[in-house]
Amino acid sequence: MSLSEELYREFAAIVGEKNISREEYILAGNRAQTPEIPMAHKSADAILLPGSAEEVAQIVRLCNKHRIEYVGVVAGCIPTAYSTRENSIIMHFKRMNRILEINEEDRYAVIEPGVRHIQLYPEVRKRGLSYTAAAVGPGGSVLVNIACTGGDHHVQYGTSRPTRYLLGVEMVTPEGEILRTGSLQTGSGWFCPESPGPSLRSIVKGYAGNAGKLGIVTKIAVALDRCKGPAEIRTEGISPHHKVFMDSDCSRVYVFNYKDIQDVCRAMLALGEAEVCATVQKYFYLPLTLMMTDSANEFWKKWTGGYKEALSMPLVVHIAAHSLREREYEEKILFDVVRETGGERIPRELEKWWEEHMDYFMIVSRLQSVLRLGGSWLPQKAGAESVQHMCDVCESIGTYIHDFTDTGKIFDAPENYQIIPMEYSHFASNELLIMWDRTDPKAMSYVGELGAVSRATDAKRHFYSSSPGVAGKAGEATGRLYSNVHVWMGRIREAFDPFYQSGL
Amino acid sequence: MLFPESTRDVQDLVLEARRTGTPLVPLSSGPPHFHGASVNPAAETVCFSRMDHILQIDRKARYARVEAGVTFGALIPKMREKGLRLNLPFLPRANKSALASALEKEAVLIPKYQYDYPDPLLTLEVVFGTGDVFRTGSASGPGTMEENSSDKVLPWGPGSVDYYRLFTAAQGTFGLVTWATLKAEVLPSLSRLFFVQAEEPGPLVRLANHLCRERIPDELIILDRRNFAQAFGDTPEEEKALSGAAPWIMLCRVCGFDRYPEERVDIYSGYVREACAKFDLPCETAPAFLPCTPEKLEETLTDCDRREVCWKCRRGPERELVLLAPPSKTTAIAEAIRARFPEAGILLQPQVQGRAFRVECDLFPGEGEAAAAEAEEALFRMARELMPLGAYYDRPYGRLPELVYTEPVSLDAIRRLKKIFDPDGILNPGKLCF
């Protein structure tokens, strides 16, 4: 159904004629299938480009009045960033793309939803600061990444998940009110995420984000850390064929390979207890080999020519110390730990690749471009708990995945999971990345089978392998196992979303 | 007073209270009760003193799971036996509940271990005002606590709501928390304590901001001379000697762990000295005014207050104001407090990687209700005056709700949430905005 002329005019009156469109060639671009999100999307009836929280609030109220679904979009990297039904509009936040403040003394940046990592990261980096630039690539929205979706990142060993870096929040509620949380509530600035007393921060984001279901976030403050590693990163080449160098005596990169994930676990815990190293992670070897190569042919040559074995269980470590002496001290502990846990340094020519790509912000930019060489891909599990528990969860993958990897149902890379510790190994996140042949008509059913076996194994062993989804009938069944969380989530949605029961 | 011994008991109490319309207020620490959150004449008190079991201390995953009645005095020695330590508040009294301290977001001493304001609180079990039992984060499931094979340490969720944030600084208005998992850290095997003195708070705040940004110190606290002497002087003579310090003093500790501890302490001591030189501040490990060994003072700093009268009560009844401020506003706030109350004790504690400071102003009005009321009124007036300077009251005790619950949209939102978890309003009514 198309919007009536009258309603279209009402929307246009809010955002201005220049910032609304119902042209087919515009709408088509926002329902396109991609290798990352291969679903068919419904077409929205119009796309609006609001310029402020006040305009967003007016749009929400108008949608509510006419029972129109609205979807907030920035980069379109996730399935929830698309219209799911007719009689809907898209709010695209490309106009709300301002970095409003970078406060170096109090270490936060205030941004709008349209700010991409490629905007913010260089700005804070040149001030000697950094933030939790999650593994979404330079084009991803910082705000969506930190406030609205999940989001683990590759340097969280010495920091934490992005959820810990979300400070003050401004959001438009499903009723069209502008809600401010944390210290913003009392006009005390952006620095603190917690409301006075019980915190409204609770409903902005849990382990995962709400993807706009409890409100559209229009501004956030992001906490900043001192940048670990050298202040300047030397680069060579043009993306994706570029290299980045951390030219500093205080910075070193090492990669060790292991045979047993429990040994990796011991190494992660020992390094965390000693509070050494800036980055520690067990990376997935399939995307790694893809990133190390420039074509499918080159990939296959190297994958079958020894890379698979040499990188089967890589522990990647970045040391970023304040001084040469501290670097040497950390290296001493690192090598002790690796020796005690049975790790072996990978061949120098492979390790060198990491030295030339160790800025994770840049690595992810490369990851996005080369994943497609493998066809389709899907993360499984994607949860977090203690380091030991995550290693146990990943170890169990070996009990069922060979039925799929050995038979060609999915790519033959059974250890293709990553484990990234956070807060010096207090917790870790995990992610099993599977890839398959997109041209195989049965492939999706294999992927479905694997997902079912994975969930059944986790349930049987009572693993906390991922944070439970609580939507729909499946969510109801899951929620019962998790303190009836579906009941409480439903009541919260009902309290804030006037159309929750009607399913709009 | 009601004394539950199990979660089931708490659940029964809540269900009965719902049936009869009886308000309940939780109490988990011994006296004195500084902020009055657990005092509610209109309610029956649910005292958790019998729920005092240490449920688990795990060295590998670095956590402790404790019932609500477990005190710092009981927990700290058990943690040490396992080679662990808590990120403690500054000299909490020995009978203070470790769980209540975390729920109340008391300022911690080691900002580098704190990544978020509720830290070190990880997961918890709560009985809502509906009578339902709920567990947060990875303690939520799958299945029962016994079935769930995880360490139950992940704070976030389950799902897309951070439930545990609803129970922090909530003064028991959203649910009665029966146990909690607290993050623990490795016990250092070697350490060194630095004393940095200054005439004004500003230089020390700037130094603390720098050190925390670089993630160098373990414990770090800035005290005015009065609080410093009162906290660490065991006798009047010691207190007098400690009063010989400069008007403001920063304590900063660096630590080494199991592997090459001497080297780490040496390297990090160098960083502290370099930073002090950069800010032109003197840095000592054994200042002349110390009446005891630095090691003894360090022992006090890293434990709870086990003395017969806790440090805050040594000058009689105490009234305090607690606030948060970003680093850029902290000095002006401290100076404003000093200008208004020359006799006040003041604490400045960097929190959450040093991105904010917890500021505490302690008044000692003497005996008598009239004096106490006068002090409370003076603190409230000052609280109002400090807001334009950047003071933020995230733990609004007493009359502070009058200052912080003024914005209608957020007020409406928090009341909607309260209605979900305590539909009959039986939990600590009259507190906060409920």
Interface residues (C-beta under 8 A of the other chain):
Chain A: N103 E105 D106 R107 Y108 T159 S160 R161 T163 R164 T173 E177 I178 L179 R180 T181 S183 Q185 T186 G187 S188 G189 F191 C192 P193 E194 S195 P196 G197 P198 S199 L200 R201 S202 I203 V204 K205 G206 Y207 A208 G209 N210 A211 K213 L214 A223 D225 R226 L269 E273 A274 E275 H322 S323 R325 E326 Y329 K332 I333 D336 A384 E385 S386 V387 Q388 H389 D392 E423 H426 F427 D458 A459 R461 H462 F463 Y464 S467 P468 G469 V470 L481 Y482 S483 N484 V485 W488 M489 R491 I492 A495 F496
Chain B: K60 A61 R62 K105 Y115 D116 Y117 P118 D132 V133 F134 R135 T136 G137 S138 S140 G141 P142 G143 E147 N148 S149 S150 D151 K152 V153 L154 W156 G157 P158 G159 S160 V161 D162 Y163 Y164 R165 L166 F167 T168 A169 A170 Q171 T173 F174 K183 V186 N209 R213 E214 R215 F257 D258 R259 Y260 E263 R264 I267 G270 Y271 L324 P326 P327 S328 V352 Q353 G354 R355 A356 M387 G390 A391 Y392 Y393 D394 R395 P396 L400 P401 L403 V404 Y405 T406 E407 V409 S410 A413 I414 R416 L417 K418 K419 I420 L432 C433
